[in-house]
Amino acid sequence: MRSFIRHYLLALQFFSRVPVTGRLADWVGFSPAMLRASAAHFPGVGWLVGGAVALLTAGLLALLPAGPFAPLVAAALGTALSVVMTGAFHEDGLADVADGLGGSYHRERALEIMKDSRVGAFGAIAVMVALLCKVALLALLGTLGAGVMVCALFAGHVVSRTWPLFTIRLLPHVGDAAQSKSKPLANQISAHALLVATLWCFMALALVSYAPFAVKTVAFVFDFQACWWALGSGLAGAGLGWWWMTRWFSQRLQGFTGDCLGAVQQVCEIAFYLGLALAAGLLQRGGGL
């Protein structure tokens, strides 16, 4: 249990801006091996970030004037909080990937561009589109009920932080190992770490699926069967997003970099919300929502 907590706190240090400093940081410690092990808790970071954003969103929806724009405001502010909590860590990766792969068809040149800290046109547009898609999809889910939006946020942050670990498992690291911030993750992730990450994800989905029956103060509109069907659709969407991105990296880069992992997280989060929204539309038309 002590190692579990230390690895989780180290994951918070690496994957978020949540302060783990002072005596606590000294107790946690650091080594490349520990950082590799902490990757298993990447979805656990999603529990904290997604939980904070979900709580903010629930509070805003309860306090804002009722109307069609309340979910939009809550989605925008919740997304802003997630960016602050992570230091735009994943958005930065998405921007670098878009600049690199959009700026050159040659592998070596693309990798060189991705190392450049400056943001180009492709990167700026990619981040803008990603934020717009997230806010729009969350606002759409918010029109179905506060509970749907809150659960989607929480689950989306956890699920989207699970899929990048499979990219690490499948592809070799092709970044500059001497300077890359993902250097400790360059080795393939272990089966045990993947199991821990999957358990983080499964527990989040289980919590969301039972939340409509545990929390009576929020207007949930999914019944139990429809909830699992929608979550399955969201998982399928995130899985398709992961497959497309991983295949793209394999073809263009013959591997992954740390920026690629951030880009995968962003695409999987958007694809998860899109899968939920499509499932909600089908349920509405079928009379199940």
C-alpha positions in Angstrom: 0.0 0.0 0.0 2.9 2.4 0.8 4.4 1.8 -2.7 0.9 2.3 -4.2 0.5 5.7 -2.6 4.0 6.8 -3.4 3.6 5.9 -7.1 0.2 7.6 -7.2 1.6 10.8 -5.7 4.5 10.7 -8.2 2.0 10.4 -11.0 0.3 13.5 -9.7 3.6 15.3 -9.7 4.4 14.3 -13.3 0.9 14.4 -14.9 -0.6 17.4 -13.2 0.0 20.7 -11.4 -1.4 19.4 -8.1 1.2 20.4 -5.6 3.1 17.5 -4.0 6.0 19.4 -2.4 8.0 19.7 0.8 8.1 16.8 3.2 5.5 15.0 1.2 7.7 15.1 -1.9 10.7 14.0 0.1 8.7 11.0 1.4 7.5 10.1 -2.1 11.0 10.2 -3.6 12.0 9.7 -7.2 13.7 7.3 -9.5 13.2 6.4 -13.2 11.9 3.0 -12.1 9.3 4.7 -9.8 8.2 7.0 -12.6 7.7 4.0 -14.9 5.6 2.3 -12.2 3.6 5.5 -11.6 2.3 5.4 -15.2 -0.1 2.7 -14.0 -1.8 5.5 -12.0 -2.3 7.8 -15.0 -6.1 7.0 -14.9 -6.0 7.6 -11.2 -4.9 11.2 -11.9 -8.0 11.3 -14.0 -10.0 10.5 -10.9 -8.7 13.6 -9.2 -8.9 16.0 -12.2 -12.2 14.6 -13.4 -13.6 14.6 -9.9 -12.7 18.2 -9.3 -14.1 19.3 -12.7 -17.3 17.3 -12.1 -17.8 18.9 -8.7 -17.3 22.4 -10.2 -19.7 21.6 -13.0 -22.4 20.2 -10.6 -22.1 23.3 -8.4 -22.3 25.7 -11.4 -25.4 23.9 -12.8 -27.0 24.1 -9.4 -26.3 27.8 -9.0 -26.6 29.2 -12.5 -29.9 30.5 -13.8 -31.8 27.7 -15.6 -31.6 28.0 -19.3 -30.0 26.5 -22.4 -26.7 28.4 -21.9 -26.1 27.0 -18.3 -24.5 23.8 -19.6 -22.3 25.8 -22.0 -21.0 28.1 -19.3 -20.4 25.1 -17.0 -18.6 23.2 -19.8 -16.4 26.1 -20.6 -15.4 26.8 -17.0 -14.9 23.1 -16.2 -12.7 22.7 -19.2 -10.7 25.8 -18.0 -10.2 24.1 -14.6 -8.9 20.9 -16.2 -6.4 22.9 -18.2 -5.2 24.7 -15.0 -4.9 21.5 -13.0 -2.8 19.8 -15.7 -0.9 22.9 -16.8 -2.1 22.3 -20.4 0.2 19.2 -20.3 -1.9 17.2 -22.8 -2.9 20.2 -24.9 0.7 21.0 -25.4 1.4 17.5 -26.6 -1.5 17.8 -29.1 -0.1 21.1 -30.4 3.4 19.7 -30.9 2.1 16.6 -32.7 -0.1 18.7 -35.0 2.8 21.0 -35.8 5.2 18.1 -36.4 3.0 15.8 -38.4 1.2 18.6 -40.1 4.3 20.5 -40.9 6.3 17.8 -42.6 5.8 14.4 -44.3 9.4 13.4 -43.4 9.8 11.5 -40.2 13.0 13.1 -39.0 11.8 16.6 -39.8 8.5 16.0 -38.1 10.3 14.8 -34.9 12.5 17.9 -35.1 9.5 20.2 -35.3 7.8 18.4 -32.4 10.8 19.3 -30.2 10.4 23.0 -30.9 8.7 24.8 -28.0 7.1 27.3 -30.3 3.5 26.7 -31.4 2.7 26.9 -35.1 -0.5 27.3 -37.0 -1.3 23.6 -37.0 -0.8 23.3 -33.3 -2.8 26.4 -32.4 -5.7 25.3 -34.7 -5.6 21.7 -33.2 -5.8 22.9 -29.6 -8.6 25.4 -30.5 -10.6 22.7 -32.3 -10.1 20.3 -29.4 -11.3 22.7 -26.8 -14.3 23.7 -28.9 -15.2 20.1 -29.4 -15.0 19.3 -25.7 -17.0 22.3 -24.6 -19.7 21.7 -27.3 -20.1 18.0 -26.6 -20.2 18.5 -22.9 -22.8 21.3 -23.3 -24.9 19.0 -25.4 -24.7 16.2 -22.8 -25.6 18.8 -20.2 -28.9 19.4 -22.0 -29.9 15.8 -21.1 -29.4 16.5 -17.4 -26.9 17.6 -14.9 -26.1 14.1 -13.9 -25.3 13.0 -17.4 -22.8 15.8 -17.8 -21.2 15.3 -14.4 -20.8 11.6 -15.0 -19.5 12.1 -18.5 -16.8 14.5 -17.3 -15.6 12.2 -14.5 -15.5 9.1 -16.7 -14.1 10.9 -19.7 -11.0 12.1 -17.8 -10.3 8.6 -16.5 -11.0 6.6 -19.7 -8.9 9.0 -21.8 -5.9 8.6 -19.5 -6.1 4.8 -19.8 -5.8 4.4 -23.6 -2.3 6.1 -23.9 -0.8 3.3 -21.8 -1.7 0.8 -24.6 0.2 3.0 -27.0 3.3 2.7 -24.8 2.8 -1.0 -24.7 2.5 -1.4 -28.5 5.0 1.1 -29.9 8.6 1.9 -29.3 9.7 5.3 -28.0 11.3 7.4 -30.7 11.9 10.7 -28.9 15.3 12.0 -27.8 15.8 9.7 -24.9 18.5 12.1 -23.4 16.1 15.1 -23.2 12.6 13.8 -23.5 10.3 14.3 -20.6 8.8 10.8 -21.4 12.2 9.1 -21.1 11.2 7.0 -18.0 8.2 5.8 -20.0 10.3 4.7 -23.0 10.4 1.1 -22.0 7.2 -0.9 -22.6 4.7 -0.7 -19.8 4.4 -4.0 -17.8 1.3 -6.2 -17.9 0.9 -5.5 -14.1 0.9 -1.8 -14.6 -1.7 -2.2 -17.4 -3.9 -4.2 -15.0 -3.7 -1.5 -12.3 -4.6 1.1 -14.9 -7.5 -1.0 -16.2 -8.8 -1.4 -12.6 -8.7 2.4 -12.1 -10.8 2.7 -15.3 -13.2 -0.1 -14.5 -13.9 1.3 -11.0 -14.6 4.7 -12.4 -17.1 3.3 -14.9 -18.7 1.2 -12.2 -19.1 4.2 -9.9 -20.7 6.2 -12.8 -23.1 3.4 -13.6 -24.3 3.1 -10.0 -24.4 6.8 -9.4 -27.9 7.4 -10.6 -29.1 5.1 -7.8 -26.8 6.3 -5.1 -27.2 10.1 -5.6 -30.8 11.2 -5.3 -30.3 15.0 -5.5 -29.1 15.1 -9.1 -31.5 14.7 -12.0 -30.1 11.6 -13.7 -32.0 10.5 -16.8 -30.3 7.2 -17.7 -31.7 3.9 -16.3 -29.1 1.3 -15.4 -29.2 -0.6 -18.7 -29.1 2.5 -20.9 -26.2 3.8 -18.7 -24.0 0.8 -19.5 -25.0 0.9 -23.1 -24.0 4.6 -23.4 -20.7 4.0 -21.5 -20.0 1.2 -23.9 -20.5 3.5 -26.8 -18.2 6.1 -25.2 -15.5 3.4 -24.6 -15.9 2.3 -28.2 -15.5 5.9 -29.4 -12.4 6.4 -27.3 -11.0 3.1 -28.5 -11.5 4.1 -32.1 -9.8 7.4 -31.4 -6.9 5.5 -29.8 -6.6 3.0 -32.7 -6.5 5.8 -35.3 -3.9 7.9 -33.4 -1.7 4.9 -32.6 -1.9 3.7 -36.2 -1.0 7.2 -37.4 2.0 7.4 -35.2 3.2 3.9 -36.3 3.0 4.9 -39.9 4.5 8.4 -39.7 6.9 8.1 -36.8 7.4 4.3 -36.3 6.8 4.9 -32.6 5.7 7.4 -30.0 7.0 10.4 -28.1 5.7 12.0 -24.9 3.8 14.5 -27.0 2.0 11.7 -28.8 0.7 10.4 -25.5 -0.8 13.8 -24.7 -2.4 13.9 -28.1 -3.9 10.5 -27.6 -5.4 11.6 -24.3 -7.1 14.6 -25.9 -8.5 12.7 -28.9 -9.8 9.8 -26.7 -11.5 12.3 -24.3 -13.3 14.0 -27.2 -14.2 10.6 -28.8 -15.6 9.4 -25.5 -17.9 12.3 -25.2 -18.9 11.9 -28.8 -19.7 8.2 -28.3 -21.9 9.1 -25.3 -23.7 11.8 -27.3 -24.4 9.5 -30.2 -25.7 6.8 -27.8 -28.0 9.4 -26.2 -29.3 10.3 -29.6 -30.1 6.7 -30.4 -31.7 6.1 -27.0 -33.9 9.2 -27.5 -35.1 8.1 -30.9 -35.7 4.6 -29.5 -37.6 5.8 -26.5 -35.0 4.6 -24.0 -34.1 8.0 -22.7 
